[in-house]
Amino acid sequence: MITFFRAPSSSTLYIVESHQAIGREHLESLTWLFSGATALDSQSLPGFFIGTRRELITPWSTNAVEIVRNMRIPDITRIEAFEEVSSADAPYDPMLQHLYQGLDQSVFTHQQVAEPIRQVRDIRAYSQSEGLALSDEEIEYLEQLSQRLGRPLTDSELFGFSQVNSEHCRHKIFGGTFVIDGEEREASLFSMIKDTSAANPNHLVSAYRDNVAFIDGPRDLEQFAPASADRPDFFERKAVDSVLSLKAETHNFPTTVEPFNGAATGTGGEIRDRMAGGRASIPLAGTAVYMTSYPRLEDNRPWEEALPARPWLYQTPQQILTKASNGASDFGNKFGQPLICGSVLTLEHQTEGQVYGYDKAIMLAGGVGYARRSDAQKGTPKPHEKVVLLGGDNYRIGMGGGAVSSVNTGQYAGAIELNAVQRANPEMQKRVENVIRALAEAEDNPIVSIHDHGAGGHLNCLSELVETTGGHFDLSTFPIGDETLSSREIIGNESQERMGLLVGEESLERIARIAERERAPMYVVGETTEDMHLTFEEAGGDKPIDLDLSDMFGSAPKTYMHDRTVERHYPALSYDSTQVEHYLDRVLQLEGVACKDWLTNKVDRSVTGRVARQQCQGAIQLPLSDCGVMAVDFRGKAGIATSIGHAPAAALVDPVAGSQLAIAEALTNIVFAPLTYGLEGVSLSANWMWPCPQ
């Protein structure tokens, strides 16, 4: 049943979905909750309204429903806020919203039912129709696997394989073999990167084998935490030996398609990576980088006229810069993480028939944190340990993000790409982090291993927890926010605020007490086995996934990249020395050089009480800092500094020089931080992004 609430002379409409009519007492409570909006007698309303798409339950709704349940109001399943507009011409975001002409009792109804397990006989056709981005070699491998098993593979098995073996998750290009000018190269990109750390490990503790990298931290970090986390208790100070965490990753595809949620979940995902380091670690502060083509904010900007504006597939560069920075800032603000360092760049270039631009935007989220040294390495899983899921419900959101983000944006139908964008719920993720932090601060941390839910959803996260033992998962124990989800959608959706933990059975009761106190949903969804087999089983006994781990991970074909050397030649710069002031005026208008208050003023730069150097400085907080600095505790003088460097324009002319300039910029930005170990204590996290040729 749908009940409409609205305050007099207000354009905001609250739409409440419930199993049955709401009683008078509860109507009065809801009126109080909605700041005076009262229930309308009408079963339907005329006019034009803008609200969430009927199939997309917003994080606001999830939190609102929880508030209502805490008020002891039963039977309410969904609450959404709509805005009434004057006409069908009102602007709205089609990625997230819908323009409704009239509202009635079917406003949230969609004609979808849970699909049964599907046996797939034409793998190639299924890959294309579902946007799985399987290569010819992978399709051939899967067809041979099906023959060997003597049965068709299921939709869940194919979908899962495509996610966990996508470029996004497995870095097949960086770990693959390059054949350049007909010559096979000995080393992969990944091995060359790792060789740097192998030759100069310095103070590196862990890298390339976990969600985050660790370097040596203060050996006397003063931890200030409650003596007990499952009940009210006194805070106590305790000296711990620590490691510092560093993470940076891109969220380019989701940010290009839907900038606000794309950047928000990029920030949230990077935070979860720092939560999932070792046997649990604690995030401190974040960084962000945005790169787009020219935004064309106004006329009389001749450098933006060298190339015509493209028919942008989803969002314009101006929309991306505004919405993406809003999304990243919103997540950090609601989660409680300061954004202390960042960068923005806009660039387009054309020469000798070659056109360059960030039409597919770059959104790089990074951050720093710390952990106990004793928790810096994951434990060794044993048979019959329990898999715990912390976080919110499953929705039809973020389906196939790993695969779709591994191909050119726009390659698949809009619906497939839109469904691959995740939904951000920073409040829920904060509750989950509170539980993990409580365990990480304990002397007897019970976590054996921990992973976050990102690309690939449950399958990627949970399979990594059991990859050395095998595991059995009971789908009937998974939280369901949408009863129309198929098993494939339950297993693969990327609802973003969840974490997977592997713990001993004896720890479950303690973790449950902490989770209840933090209001973080907790579910025991499976356990490790000792047969190296991966099984997801429905309540009736059917198994949407029933494969050996080696079939899912170990035998995927190796990627070969064939390329040839192309030499680009750029004309020398030409300029008039009498026009320097004119050139300077133009340079100062570039987004990468101009005032950044549209970025810095909307984000919390000081939350936690441990920010030593944030984005701005000086009496009026106008100049930007070269680096961000966090104290690791409240009374000590030890901390962690972070900085950013990039030089893509120079790298077009000379890739080696561009790389050197990027590193030099990062180092000169951090050089005035008092480095305990000098340059040997500096760790570099570099990100390479494969260009989108279209």
N, C-alpha and C positions, 0 to 999 in steps of 0.2 A: 504494500500500500504506500502511496505517495502523499505526503503532507507538505503544503507550501507555507513558509513563514516569511512575512515581510513587515518592516516597520513603516509607519505612515511617512509618505513623501520620500521614501528611500528607493533607489533603483536596485539595491541588492536583494536577492531572493535566496532564501535558504530552502533547499529541497531535501526532505528527510524521507528515507525509505525504511519501512518497518514491516515485520511479518503480519501485524494486525493493527487495528486502530489504536492510537495513543490515548491513554487515559487523561482526564482533566488535570490531575495533580502533576503528571509528567509534562503536559503541555505548558503549565505555568513554569516549571523548571526550565524547559527549553526556551521559553520567552525570556527568562532571566539570562540564560546562557547566550542568546542571540542579541543581547543588548536592547531588549524591548520589542523585537520583531515578534508578532503574534501569528498564530495559525489562521490561515484563510479557510473559509467554508468551501471554496470552489474546488472541484475535482480537476479542473483544467483552467488554463489562463491563456487569453489571446495576447498577441504582440510578438515582438522579436527579442530573443534572449541569447546571450553569449555565455557558454559554459563549457566544461570539460566534455570531451567526446564520451558518449555513453558507455563505451567499453573500457575507458581509462579511469580507474579509481585513483584519485589524487592522493598524495601523501597527507595533504591537509585533511581529507576525509578520513583517512586511517587514524590520524591523531584525534580528530573530533569525535569519532565513534568511540575511541578508548576513553575520552573524557566523559562521554555520556554514560558509558558502562560503569565508570567509577562513581557516577552520580546515582547509581542503582536504577537506571532507566533501562528496562529490558527490550529485546526484540528489534532494536534499531540496527540496521545493517550498513547504511550508507548515508552520509550527509555531504552535500556539495553546495557551494556558493555560486550563483549565477548572477549576471548583470543584465537588466533590461535596457535595450537600446531603442533608438527611435525608428530605425529602418533596416532593411536588409543590406544597406550599403555600409554599415558600421564596420570598422576595421577589427580584425581578430587574428590570432595566430592559428592557422589551419593545422599546424603540427600537433597542437595540444588541445585546441578548442573546436567547437562547432557552433554554427549559427542556427538556432532553433526558431522556427516560425510556429508559435504556440507551444504550450506545454500541457501534457496530460499524464495519466497514470502509467503510460508506457515510456516515460522519458529515459529510464535506465534499462529498458528491455532491449535485448538484442537476440536475434534468432540463431544462437549458437549452442550446441550441446557438446558434451565431452565425447571426443572421437575414440573409438576402440583402437587397440593395437593394430597397426597396419603392416602387413607383410609386403615388402617391396621387391618386385621382380625386375623392374627396369630402373637400375640405379642411376644411370645417366640422366634419364628424364626427370627422376625425382630430385636429383641434385640441382638441375636447372630450374625447376618449378619452385623449389623451396629456398633457392639462394645459398646452397651449401658450399659453393666455390671449390668443389672437388676437382683435382687435376685428372688428366687421362690416366696417369700412372696409378693414382689412388683409386679411381673407378675400377681399373683392371685388378688391382689388389683386392678390393672388396668383392668383386665378382668371383675371384678365385677362392676367397674366404667362404663365401656362400656355398660354393660347390663342395668345398672340403667339409663344411658343417652338415651338408645335406639338407639345407633348409634356406628359405629366403631370409635375408636380414630384415629386422624390424625398422620402422621409422625412427624409433628412439635410438637404435644402434647406429644408424647412418647419421642421424642428426648429431649424436654424441661424438662420433668419430670425426665429423667435420669440424666441430668446435675444438676438441682437445688437440687435434692435429693441424689447426689453422696456423697461418703465419703469426697471427696475433699471440697465440699461446705457445707455439713450439719453435718460432723463429727459424723456419725452414730455409729461408733465403740466407740468413746470417750463418746458419750452420751447414748450409749446402756447399756444393762444389761449383766453382766458377770456371768456365771455359771461355777464355778471352783470346780472340784472334786465333782460334783453333787450338790453343794451348791450355791444358788443364792445370790450374793452379794448385800448388801443394797444400796451402793453408786456406781455411775458410775465414770469413770475416770474424766470426766468433773466436776462432783459435788465435787470430792475430790480436784481438782485444785482450784475451786472457793471457797471452804471452807477456803483455806489458806488466800485468800484476805479478806474474810468475818471476819476471826478471827483477822487479822492484816491489816486493811485498811490503816493505817498510812496516807501517803500523796497521796494515789490513788484517782484520780478524776473519771475515767471511765475505765472499763475493761469488756471484754467478751460480749459486746453488740454492738460493732462497728467495723470498719475496723482497728482501731488502739487503743492502750491504752494511757491514759493521766495521768500524775502525776502533782502535784503542781509545777509551775515554778515561775520565778521572777515576783513580783507584779509591777515592774517599768521597764519592758523591753522597751527600746527606739526604737520604730518603725521608720524607715527612708524610706519614701515612697512618691510618688507623691501625691499632694493634690487631683488631679483628674486623673482617669485612662483612660477615654475615649477621652482625648485630651492632647496636650502638656501642662505641668504645672510644677510649682516649687515643689521641694522636701521639705518635712517638717518633723520635729522630733515630736514624740508624745509618751508619756508614756502610756503603756497598761499593764493590768493585764493578765498574760499569764499562760498557761499550757504547759508541755513538752510531746512530743509524743515518743513512743517506739514501734517498730514493728520488728518481725522476722518471716519469713515463708520459707518453703522449695519449691524448684522447681525441684524435683529429677527426675521424669519421663521424662519431656521434655529435661533436660540436659543429661540424659543417651542416649536418642534417637538422638538428634541433639544438641551437647553441646553449640555451639556459640549462636544460637538463644534461646535455652532453658535457658541458664544462663542470657542472655541479657533480656529476657522477665521476668525472675525471679526478676532481679533487677528493671526493669521497673514496674512490678506489685506491688512490695513492695513499690516503690515510690508513686504509685497511691493510695495505701492503706493509706499512710500518708497524701496524698492530700485530701482523702475522710473522714478523721476523723471529727466527729461532723458535723458542718455546713461549713467545709472547714478548712484545716490546711496547714502548709507550711513545706515541707521537707528541711532538712539541710545537712545531711551527711549519708553515707551508710557504711555497713559492709558486709563481705562475708566469707563463710566457704565452703571448698571443701573437700570431702572425697571420695576416690576410693580404689580399690584394688591396689596391687603393680604395678607400671608402667613398670617395667622391662626395664629400660633405657639403660642398658649395661650389659655385662657379668661380672662374678666374683662378684656377689651379692648373696651369698649363702642363705640369709634369704628369698629371692624371689624364691628359688628353692624348698622349702618345698611342695608347691603345683604347679601343672603344669598350664601353661596359658590356660585359657578356650577359646573355640571358641566364641569370643565376638559377641553378637547379632548385635550390631550397631557400637559401637566405642570402641577402646581399652582404658584402664585407662590413658595411656600417652596422647592419643588424647583428652580425656575428660578434663584432667587437663589443657592442653594447650588451647584448644578451649573454654572451659567454662570460664576460667579466662580472656581470650581475650574478650569474649562476655560481661561479666559483666563490665569489664573495659571500653569497647567501649561504652556501653550504658551510664555509668556514665560520661565519658568524653564528649560525645555529648550532654547530657542533662544538664551538668553543675553541677553535684553533686560530691563532693570529696568522695573517699573511704578511711576511716581513721582507720579502724581496721579490722583484718581478721585472719583466721587460715586455715591450711591445714593438713590433716592426711591421711596416707595410711596404710592399715592394712589387713592382711590375717592371719588366724590361723586354725590349725587342731589339734584336740586332741580327743582321744577315739571315733574315727569314725565321729566326728562332724567337719564340715568344715564351716568356717566363712570368709566373705570378703565383701567388698563394691562393688560387681559386678554391682548392681544397685547403681549408684553414689548418693551422697548427695551434693546438692547445696543449701545452706541456705543463703538467702539474708535478711539483716536487716538494720535498720536505725533509726535515731532520727530526731526530728523536734520540731515545736512549733505551738501554736495557741492562739488566744485570749480566755480568760476564758469564755467570753460570747458566744463563738462558740463551746464550748467543747461538748455540747449535741445537737443531731439532733432535729429539730423542729417537730411539729405535722402537718402532711399533712391534707389539707382540700379539699373538692370537687372542681373540676374545676380549680385546679392549673395546670400549664403547665410543661410538661416534656421536658427538653432540652438535646440534645445530642451534645457534643463537641468532635471533633476529625475527623479522616480520614474515608476513604471509607470502604465498606464491601468487603472482598475477601474470596475465598474458602480456608481459613486458620484457624487453631486452631479449627477444628470441633470435638467436643466431648472430649476436654481435661480433663474436670472434671471427666467424667466417666472412660475414659481410664487410667488416672493417679491413679484411685482408685483400680486398679487390678494389678496383677503381670505383669511387663514389658515383652513383648513377647507373652502374652496370645492371642492377636489378630493379624490379618494379618498385615504385614509391612505397607501397604498402609493406613490402619486405624490409626495406631499409628503415622505414619509420618504426616498425615493430622491433627492430634491433636496438633502438635507443632506449636506455634504461631510465628508471624513475628514481629520483633522489629523495631519501627520507633521513635527513641528518639527525633529527631527534631520536629516531630509533637506533641509528648507528651509535649515537653517543651513549645510550643505555647499554648497548652491547660492549662498547669500549670500557665502560665503568666496570663491568664484570671481568673483562680480560685484564684490566689494570689491577683490580683487586687480587687476582691470581698471580700476576707478575710481581706484585710487591710483597707477596708472601714468601716466607723462608722455605716453605714446602710447596712450591708451584706444582700442581698436579698435571699440568698439560704436557703430554708427550709430543704432540705435533699440532700445528695450527695452520689453517689456510683461509683465505678470504674467498667470497663468492664474487667473481667478476665474469669475464668472458667464459661462456660454457656453463655458467650457473652451477647447480648442484653437482653435475657430473664431473666437471673439471676440478672443483674443490674437493669433493669427497673421494674421488678416485686417487687424487694425490695423497690423501691421508692414508690410503690402504695399498699404495702401489708396491710395497715390499711384502705384503702378506696376502692380499685378496680381501674382499669385503662383501657383506650381504646387507642390503638396505630394504626396509619395509616402507613402501610408499604410503601405506595407510597412516603412518605416524608423521608425515610431513604436513606442515601448516598450509591450509588452503584458503586463500582469500577469494577465489572464484571457482565455484563448483563446476563450471563448464570446461575446466582445464583437462586436457588429455594427459596420459602418462608422459608422453614426449614433452609436453609443455611444462609439466611439473618438474621433470628432471632437468630441463634445459633453460628455463627462464632465468633472467639475470636481475631479479629484484635485488637492489644493491646493498642493503644494509645488513647483510648476514655474514656470519663467520662459522667455520667448521672446526671443531676441536676433537682431538683424540685423547681420551683419558681412561684411567682405570675405573672399573665399576665401583670400587670403594669410594671414589671421589664424587659420585653423582649427587648424593644428598647434600654435600657441602656446596657444590656449585649451584644446585637448585635453590638453596637458601639465599645465596648472594644474588642470583638472577631475580628471584621474587622481590628482594629488597630494592633492586635497581629497576624493577618493572621491565625487565628484558625477557621476552618470550624464549623458552628453552625447550628443546625437543631431543629425545634420544631416538635417532633414526636408523641406527645400524651398528654393526660391530665388525672387527677384523676377523678374518678366517686364517687358514694356513694352506689354502689350495691355489693361491694366485689366480683366483677367479673373481669376476665382478658380476654381481647379481642385483638388480632392482626388481622387487617382487610386489605385485598388487595384492590386495586383501584376498582375492579369490584364488590366488596361486599362479596366475599368469605372470610371465616375466618379460617385460618390455626390453630389458637388457640382460643377456645371459651369455657372456663372453669371457674367455681367458684374458687377463690383463695384457698378455703379449699380443693378442689379436687386436686389442684396442690401441696399444701404444708402441709395442716393440718392433713391429714389422712393417711400419709405414714406409713407402718407398722414399729413397733419398732424393733430394731436390738438386737438379742440375740447372745452372744459369748460364746460358750461352749469350755472349755479347762480343762486341768488337770495339776497338779503340777509336774514338772520335775526337779529333782535335778542333777546338773552337778558337777562333781568332777574333779579338775585339779591337775596334779602332782606338787609337790613343785619345785621351781626353782633350777636348778643345775648349778653351775658355778665354775670356777677355779680362785682363787684370784690372781694368777700370770698372768692372761690374761686380767686384767682390761683395760690396754691400748688398747689391741686388741678389746675388747668389745666397748670401747669408740669410736674407729675409725669407727666401724660399725654404732653405734647409730648416730654419726654425719653425716652419709650419708642418713639417713631417711629423706624423704621429709618434715616431720613434725618438724625436728630439723635443717636441713641444711639451707644454705643461701636462703633467700626468694626474692632476687632481681629480679628474673624472674616474680614475682608477683607484687612487689612494684614499679618497675621502669616503668611500662607501664600504670599506672593509675594516674590520677590527684589527688594529695593529698593536694592541697592548694587553689583550686578555691573557690570563695565566699568571700575571705578576712576575714573569721571568724574561720579559723582552728587554734586552740590553740595548739593541740598536734595531729600529724598525725602518720602514720604507722612507720616512721623512725625518728631517732634523732641523735644528735651528729654532730661533725664537718664534717664528711664524709657521714652522713646519712646512716650508715650501721646497727647499732643496732636497733632492733625492739622495739617499745613502748609497754608497758603493756596494755595501754588503749588509746582510742581516745577521744579528748576533743574539743568541739565547743563552741565558744562564741555565745550567742543568739542575740547580737547586735554589733555595731561597736565601741562604746565608753565605754560601761559598763564592769564590771568585772564578771558578772554572766554568767554561761554557763551550759553545760550538758556533762557528761562523760559517755562513754560506753565501756564495756569490754566483753570478751567471755571466756567461760570455757566448757570443755568437757572431759570425761574420759571413753570412750566406752570399752577399753581393761580391765580396772579394773571392769567395770560393768558386763562383762562376768563372772567374778569370783564371784562377790558380787554386785548385783544391788543396794543395799542400799549404800554400800561404794562408788560405782561408781557415784551415784547421789550426795553424799556428797562431793566427790572430785571435781566434775564438778562445783558445787556451790562455793566451797572453792577457786577454781582456778579463777573463775570470780570475786569473792570478793577480793582476794589478788591482782588481776590485777588492780582493781579500787581503792584500799585502800588509795593510796597516793594522789588521787584527793581530794581537800578540800571540803568535803561534807557539805552542808549547814545544813542539818538536821541529820547528822550522818547516821547510818545504817537505821534509819526509813525513810530516803529519797531515799533509793535504791529500785528499782523495778526490779524484776526478770521475764524475759520472757523465758519460757522453751519450748522446742520443743521435742516431742516424735515422732519417726517414726516407723511404723509397718514394721517388717522385711519381705522381699520377700523370701519365702522358697526355690525357685528355684535358 
